[in-house]
């Protein structure tokens, strides 16, 4: 595995990893999923994520700083061998299924919108193969690639907003609370797993240069991602109106087709697609590396890089099992609900165990 001089990752690279992992959710099937429960007020849900995921993550940060361990090591340290195995296995299975569903969802976007004549297995193979080539080079290379591409992607997001602004109608965002505050809160809690990567990426805590660097990168990446997702969820409604957005599987791709830069520059969706695809490949290389890292940590393996290839193969086979993307929507909904409660409660569980052990140690002395 290629390493930088000190084998650590800086703030900008960590921020780029988080922005790719979380921020690009605005361009996949995530908006459609949020519109189901949030309706035209789905734009408010990312701000609720700041509480439902941000709160537990702050607890986790305190534990990471105190014990100076990554998530997997921390779980085993606080819970012991057997309970630690159960918890880390749940995290691995959750992420593994999520990567399978997401990879098939991305390929469905490419197949439906851009390459309808190319078979899904062919597209999926080349997508995962390219992802594997990047992932096997190690986290340092992945983080550098993320840092190189993220400024361009963020710039293109801004350009896209500007180019479609003339199509915006602010009246379409009303009623401002959509289905009501109660339903918005409930849906946000059960869909908090959308930003679960913020917690799972803490497995890479020991790869960061310092606790301060990791905390700063996490906060910047998380807050920007929430704001971006909220902005685009509102933008899709203001351009396409509700309930049209709930019927769109891929509103971001539809929005790029609306984008125009004068009469001489129309049909520019190809430019957005190229960089979206590059970003998606790097994003899934992060997921692939993380899911392999979690698996190796679960079974207590030191060297995990050789496992990247077989895990990629399993993802490829499993992603081809569903007949179509509509079948995945149902499974994804179940995954959101289960994993949301696991990831929200995990930092509280770890904090409680840490407090109990500290108290027991203090009493024994």
C-alpha positions as CSV (number, residue, x, y, z in Angstrom):
1,X,0.0,0.0,0.0
2,X,1.4,3.4,-1.0
3,X,1.9,5.7,2.0
4,X,2.7,9.3,2.5
5,X,5.8,10.3,4.6
6,X,4.1,9.9,8.0
7,X,1.3,7.6,7.0
8,X,-1.3,10.1,8.1
9,X,-4.1,12.1,6.4
10,X,-4.6,15.8,6.8
11,X,-7.7,17.9,7.3
12,X,-8.3,18.7,3.7
13,X,-8.1,15.1,2.6
14,X,-10.4,14.0,5.4
15,X,-12.8,16.8,4.6
16,X,-12.8,15.7,0.9
17,X,-13.6,12.1,1.9
18,X,-16.5,13.1,4.0
19,X,-17.8,15.5,1.3
20,X,-17.7,12.8,-1.3
21,X,-19.3,10.2,1.0
22,X,-22.1,12.5,2.3
23,X,-22.4,15.4,-0.1
24,X,-22.9,13.5,-3.3
25,X,-26.1,11.9,-1.9
26,X,-27.9,14.8,-3.4
27,X,-27.2,13.3,-6.9
28,X,-28.3,9.7,-6.4
29,X,-31.6,8.1,-5.4
30,X,-31.5,9.7,-1.9
31,X,-33.8,12.7,-2.7
32,X,-36.5,10.5,-4.0
33,X,-36.4,8.5,-0.8
34,X,-36.7,11.6,1.3
35,X,-39.6,13.0,-0.7
36,X,-41.6,10.0,0.2
37,X,-41.9,10.9,3.8
38,X,-40.9,14.6,3.8
39,X,-42.9,15.6,0.7
40,X,-42.2,19.2,-0.4
41,X,-40.6,19.9,3.0
42,X,-37.9,17.2,2.6
43,X,-35.4,20.0,2.4
44,X,-35.7,20.5,6.2
45,X,-34.7,16.9,7.0
46,X,-30.9,17.4,6.6
47,X,-31.1,20.1,9.3
48,X,-32.7,17.5,11.6
49,X,-29.8,15.1,10.7
50,X,-27.5,17.7,12.2
51,X,-29.1,16.8,15.6
52,X,-29.9,13.1,15.1
53,X,-26.5,12.2,13.8
54,X,-24.4,15.2,15.0
55,X,-25.4,14.7,18.6
56,X,-24.3,11.0,18.8
57,X,-21.2,11.8,16.8
58,X,-20.1,14.4,19.3
59,X,-20.3,11.8,22.0
60,X,-18.2,9.5,19.9
61,X,-15.6,12.2,19.3
62,X,-15.2,12.4,23.1
63,X,-14.5,8.7,23.3
64,X,-12.1,8.7,20.3
65,X,-10.1,11.5,22.0
66,X,-10.1,9.8,25.4
67,X,-9.0,6.4,24.2
68,X,-7.1,7.3,21.1
69,X,-8.6,4.4,19.2
70,X,-10.6,4.0,16.0
71,X,-14.2,2.9,16.1
72,X,-13.5,-0.9,15.8
73,X,-10.8,-0.9,18.4
74,X,-12.9,1.3,20.6
75,X,-15.8,-1.1,20.4
76,X,-13.7,-4.1,21.3
77,X,-11.9,-2.2,24.0
78,X,-15.1,-1.2,25.8
79,X,-17.3,-4.2,25.1
80,X,-14.9,-7.1,25.1
81,X,-14.4,-9.9,22.6
82,X,-17.9,-11.4,22.2
83,X,-20.1,-8.3,22.5
84,X,-17.6,-6.4,20.4
85,X,-17.9,-9.1,17.7
86,X,-21.7,-8.8,17.6
87,X,-21.6,-5.0,17.4
88,X,-18.9,-4.8,14.7
89,X,-20.6,-7.6,12.7
90,X,-23.8,-5.5,12.7
91,X,-21.9,-2.5,11.4
92,X,-20.2,-4.5,8.7
93,X,-23.4,-6.1,7.5
94,X,-25.2,-2.8,7.5
95,X,-22.5,-1.1,5.4
96,X,-22.0,-4.1,3.2
97,X,-25.7,-4.3,2.2
98,X,-25.8,-0.5,1.8
99,X,-22.9,-0.6,-0.6
100,X,-24.6,-3.4,-2.6
101,X,-27.8,-1.4,-2.9
102,X,-26.1,1.9,-3.6
103,X,-23.8,0.5,-6.4
104,X,-26.8,-1.1,-8.2
105,X,-28.7,2.2,-7.8
106,X,-25.8,4.2,-9.3
107,X,-25.6,1.8,-12.2
108,X,-29.3,2.1,-12.8
109,X,-28.9,5.8,-13.1
110,X,-26.1,5.4,-15.6
111,X,-28.1,2.8,-17.5
112,X,-31.4,4.6,-17.6
113,X,-30.2,8.1,-18.2
114,X,-27.0,7.8,-20.2
115,X,-26.4,4.3,-21.6
116,X,-29.7,2.5,-22.0
117,X,-28.3,0.1,-24.6
118,X,-25.4,-1.2,-22.5
119,X,-26.3,-4.2,-20.3
120,X,-26.4,-3.5,-16.5
121,X,-23.8,-6.3,-15.7
122,X,-21.3,-4.7,-18.1
123,X,-21.7,-1.3,-16.6
124,X,-21.6,-2.7,-13.0
125,X,-18.4,-4.7,-13.8
126,X,-16.5,-1.7,-15.2
127,X,-17.7,0.5,-12.4
128,X,-16.6,-1.9,-9.6
129,X,-13.4,-2.8,-11.4
130,X,-12.3,0.9,-11.6
131,X,-13.4,1.3,-8.0
132,X,-11.3,-1.7,-6.9
133,X,-8.2,-0.3,-8.7
134,X,-8.4,2.8,-6.7
135,X,-9.3,1.2,-3.4
136,X,-6.4,-1.3,-3.5
137,X,-3.9,1.6,-3.6
138,X,-4.8,2.5,0.0
139,X,-6.5,5.2,2.0
140,X,-3.8,7.8,1.3
141,X,-4.2,7.5,-2.5
142,X,-8.0,7.6,-2.1
143,X,-7.9,10.7,0.0
144,X,-5.6,12.4,-2.5
145,X,-7.9,11.6,-5.3
146,X,-10.9,12.9,-3.3
147,X,-9.0,16.1,-2.7
148,X,-8.3,16.5,-6.4
149,X,-11.8,16.0,-7.6
150,X,-14.0,17.6,-4.8
151,X,-13.3,21.3,-5.7
152,X,-14.4,20.6,-9.3
153,X,-17.6,18.8,-8.1
154,X,-18.4,21.6,-5.7
155,X,-17.9,24.2,-8.4
156,X,-20.1,22.3,-10.8
157,X,-22.9,22.1,-8.1
158,X,-22.7,25.9,-7.8
159,X,-22.8,26.3,-11.6
160,X,-25.8,24.0,-11.9
161,X,-27.7,26.1,-9.3
162,X,-26.9,29.3,-11.2
163,X,-27.8,27.8,-14.6
164,X,-31.3,26.7,-13.5
165,X,-32.1,29.6,-11.3
166,X,-34.4,31.2,-13.9
167,X,-36.7,28.0,-13.6
168,X,-37.1,28.4,-9.9
169,X,-40.5,29.2,-8.4
170,X,-40.3,29.9,-4.6
171,X,-44.1,29.4,-4.2
172,X,-43.7,25.6,-4.9
173,X,-41.9,25.2,-1.6
174,X,-45.1,25.9,0.3
175,X,-46.6,24.7,2.6
176,X,-43.3,25.2,4.4
177,X,-43.8,22.3,6.9
178,X,-45.0,19.9,4.2
179,X,-46.7,16.9,5.9
180,X,-46.2,18.4,9.4
181,X,-43.4,18.7,11.9
182,X,-44.2,15.4,13.6
183,X,-43.9,13.4,10.3
184,X,-40.8,15.3,9.3
185,X,-39.1,14.5,12.6
186,X,-40.2,10.8,12.5
187,X,-39.0,10.4,8.9
188,X,-35.7,12.2,9.7
189,X,-35.0,9.9,12.6
190,X,-35.7,6.7,10.7
191,X,-33.6,7.9,7.8
192,X,-30.6,9.2,9.8
193,X,-28.6,6.3,8.4
194,X,-28.3,8.4,5.2
195,X,-25.4,10.1,7.0
196,X,-24.2,7.1,8.8
197,X,-20.9,7.3,7.1
198,X,-20.0,10.1,9.5
199,X,-20.0,7.6,12.3
200,X,-18.6,4.6,10.4
201,X,-15.7,6.7,9.0
202,X,-14.5,7.1,12.6
203,X,-12.9,3.7,12.0
204,X,-10.2,5.7,10.2
205,X,-9.6,8.0,13.2
206,X,-6.1,6.6,13.8
207,X,-5.2,7.5,10.1
208,X,-5.7,11.2,10.9
209,X,-2.8,13.5,11.8
210,X,-4.4,14.5,15.0
211,X,-7.7,14.6,16.9
212,X,-8.1,18.3,16.1
213,X,-7.6,17.6,12.4
214,X,-10.2,14.8,12.5
215,X,-12.7,16.8,14.4
216,X,-12.4,19.8,12.2
217,X,-12.6,17.8,9.0
218,X,-15.7,15.9,10.3
219,X,-17.5,19.0,11.3
220,X,-16.8,20.9,8.1
221,X,-17.7,18.0,5.8
222,X,-20.9,17.1,7.8
223,X,-22.3,20.7,8.0
224,X,-21.5,21.5,4.3
225,X,-23.1,18.2,3.2
226,X,-26.3,18.9,5.2
227,X,-26.5,22.4,3.7
228,X,-25.9,21.1,0.2
229,X,-28.5,18.4,0.4
230,X,-31.1,20.8,1.9
231,X,-30.4,23.3,-0.9
232,X,-30.8,20.8,-3.7
233,X,-33.9,19.1,-2.1
234,X,-35.5,22.6,-2.1
235,X,-34.2,23.3,-5.6
236,X,-35.7,20.2,-7.1
237,X,-39.1,21.1,-5.7
238,X,-38.8,24.7,-6.8
239,X,-37.9,23.7,-10.4
240,X,-40.0,20.5,-10.9
241,X,-42.7,21.1,-8.3
242,X,-44.2,18.5,-5.9
243,X,-45.5,15.8,-6.4
244,X,-43.5,15.6,-9.6
245,X,-40.3,15.2,-7.6
246,X,-41.6,12.1,-5.9
247,X,-42.1,10.4,-9.3
248,X,-38.6,11.2,-10.4
249,X,-36.1,8.5,-9.6
250,X,-33.1,10.7,-10.4
251,X,-34.0,14.4,-10.0
252,X,-30.4,15.5,-10.2
253,X,-29.9,14.1,-13.6
254,X,-33.1,15.7,-14.8
255,X,-31.9,19.0,-13.4
256,X,-28.6,18.8,-15.4
257,X,-30.8,18.4,-18.6
258,X,-32.6,21.7,-17.7
259,X,-29.3,23.6,-17.3
260,X,-28.5,26.0,-20.1
261,X,-25.8,28.7,-20.6
262,X,-27.4,30.8,-23.3
263,X,-28.6,29.5,-26.7
264,X,-25.2,28.4,-27.8
265,X,-24.5,26.2,-24.8
266,X,-27.4,23.8,-24.1
267,X,-27.4,20.1,-23.5
268,X,-24.4,20.3,-21.1
269,X,-25.5,17.3,-19.0
270,X,-22.5,15.4,-20.5
271,X,-20.1,17.7,-18.7
272,X,-21.9,17.2,-15.3
273,X,-22.0,13.4,-16.0
274,X,-18.3,13.0,-16.5
275,X,-17.3,14.6,-13.2
276,X,-20.2,13.0,-11.4
277,X,-19.0,9.6,-12.6
278,X,-15.4,10.3,-11.5
279,X,-16.6,11.5,-8.1
280,X,-18.9,8.4,-7.8
281,X,-16.0,6.0,-8.6
282,X,-13.8,7.7,-5.9
283,X,-16.7,7.7,-3.5
284,X,-17.3,4.0,-3.9
285,X,-13.6,3.3,-3.5
286,X,-14.0,4.9,-0.1
287,X,-16.9,2.6,0.7
288,X,-15.1,-0.4,-0.6
289,X,-12.0,0.3,1.5
290,X,-14.2,1.0,4.5
291,X,-16.3,-2.1,4.3
292,X,-13.1,-4.2,3.9
293,X,-11.5,-2.4,6.9
294,X,-14.6,-3.1,9.0
295,X,-14.7,-6.8,8.0
296,X,-11.0,-7.2,8.8
297,X,-11.5,-5.4,12.1
298,X,-14.5,-7.5,13.0
299,X,-12.5,-10.8,12.6
300,X,-9.3,-9.2,14.0
301,X,-7.1,-9.4,10.9
302,X,-4.1,-7.1,10.6
303,X,-3.7,-7.2,6.8
304,X,-6.9,-6.5,5.1
305,X,-5.9,-5.2,1.6
306,X,-6.0,-8.8,0.0
307,X,-9.7,-9.0,1.0
308,X,-10.6,-6.0,-1.2
309,X,-10.8,-8.1,-4.4
310,X,-13.1,-10.9,-3.1
311,X,-15.4,-8.4,-1.4
312,X,-15.6,-6.5,-4.7
313,X,-16.6,-9.8,-6.3
314,X,-19.3,-10.4,-3.7
315,X,-20.7,-6.9,-4.2
316,X,-20.8,-7.5,-8.0
317,X,-22.7,-10.7,-7.7
318,X,-25.1,-9.5,-5.0
319,X,-25.9,-6.3,-6.8
320,X,-27.1,-8.3,-9.9
321,X,-29.6,-10.3,-7.9
322,X,-32.4,-7.8,-7.8
323,X,-34.5,-7.7,-11.0
324,X,-34.6,-3.9,-11.0
325,X,-34.0,-0.7,-9.0
326,X,-37.6,-0.6,-7.8
327,X,-37.0,-3.7,-5.8
328,X,-34.1,-2.1,-4.1
329,X,-36.2,0.9,-2.9
330,X,-38.1,-1.4,-0.6
331,X,-34.9,-3.0,0.8
332,X,-33.2,0.4,1.2
333,X,-36.2,1.6,3.2
334,X,-35.8,-1.3,5.7
335,X,-32.1,-0.8,5.8
336,X,-32.5,2.9,6.7
337,X,-34.8,2.2,9.6
338,X,-32.7,-0.6,11.2
339,X,-29.3,1.0,10.7
340,X,-30.5,4.4,11.8
341,X,-31.4,3.1,15.3
342,X,-28.2,1.1,15.5
343,X,-26.0,4.0,14.6
344,X,-27.8,6.6,16.7
345,X,-27.8,4.4,19.8
346,X,-24.2,3.1,19.4
347,X,-22.4,6.2,20.7
348,X,-24.8,6.4,23.7
349,X,-24.1,2.7,24.4
350,X,-20.4,3.1,24.2
351,X,-20.5,6.2,26.4
352,X,-22.6,4.4,29.0
353,X,-20.2,1.5,29.1
354,X,-17.2,3.8,29.3
355,X,-18.9,5.7,32.2
356,X,-19.7,2.4,34.0
357,X,-16.2,1.0,33.6
358,X,-14.7,4.3,34.8
359,X,-17.0,4.3,37.9
360,X,-16.3,0.7,38.7
361,X,-12.5,1.3,38.4
362,X,-12.8,4.3,40.6
363,X,-14.8,2.4,43.3
364,X,-12.3,-0.5,43.3
365,X,-9.5,1.9,44.0
